[in-house]
Amino acid sequence: MIEVALHIALGAVALALLLNGWRLLKGPAIGDRIVALDTMVINAIAVIVLIGMIGGNDTYFEAALLLAMVGFVGTIAYCKFILRGDIVE
């Protein structure tokens, strides 16, 4: 029963990734595209965790943690670049 729920959740998160990709490409403003990219990172983390739960492998959880840290730093760098025009001061 839990395996069916995990596969349904994986399909829902995959659909969310597709919709985020559409927002990333068609976003009317740069802020919308940054938010879409950040949401795609969160959804990719969810996909990695779900695959780890389905496969029963603990390595995926460490990969999800690393992606979360890199995604956070990337979002901050994009926002700082948009606001100031330079990442490193």
Secondary structure, DSSP 8 states (H G I E B T S, - for coil): -HHHHHHHHHHHHHHHHHHHHHHHHH-SSHHHHHHHHHHHHHHHHHHHHHHHHHHT-THHHHHHHHHHHHHHHHHHHHHHHHHHS-S--
